[in-house]
Amino acid sequence: MDQLEAHKDEAMKDSENQTKRLQELAGIKKNEKSEPERSKDLFWALHENYNDKFIVKRFLVSLVYLLGFLLFSWVALSNVYWALKGIFF
């Protein structure tokens, strides 16, 4: 049980450190802005941080989506061609 408590304390400490780092990234100081403004600034700081951090993964996911769209289009156009060929020829 002590191990679980130690892990929980470590996770909470990491969470607090990450929150402080994100607030610094967003340029937020305590009691400077209202809660919605702080949340908005934190969102954009997170967004930009992860855009930079996972650029390769974002590229790969986009590539897979493009491939899926192209394959789906190929099948859809083949079906349209087959249907039109059956109707008109």
GIGI-V614659 format. One record per backbone hydrogen bond with DSSP energy under -1.0 kcal/mol. NH is the residue of the N-H (numbers start at 0). CO is the residue of the C=O. If there is no record, write none. Layout:
{{NH	CO} {NH	CO}}
This chain:
{{4	0} {5	1} {6	2} {7	3} {8	4} {9	5} {10	6} {11	7} {12	8} {13	9} {14	10} {15	11} {16	12} {17	13} {18	14} {19	15} {20	16} {21	17} {22	18} {23	19} {24	20} {25	21} {27	22} {31	28} {37	33} {38	34} {39	35} {40	36} {41	37} {42	38} {43	39} {44	40} {45	41} {46	42} {47	43} {48	44} {49	45} {50	46} {51	47} {52	48} {53	49} {57	53} {58	54} {59	55} {60	56} {61	57} {62	58} {63	59} {64	60} {65	61} {66	62} {67	63} {68	64} {69	65} {70	66} {71	67} {72	68} {73	69} {74	70} {75	71} {76	72} {77	73} {78	74} {79	75} {80	76} {81	77} {82	78} {83	79} {84	80} {85	81} {86	82} {87	83} {88	84}}
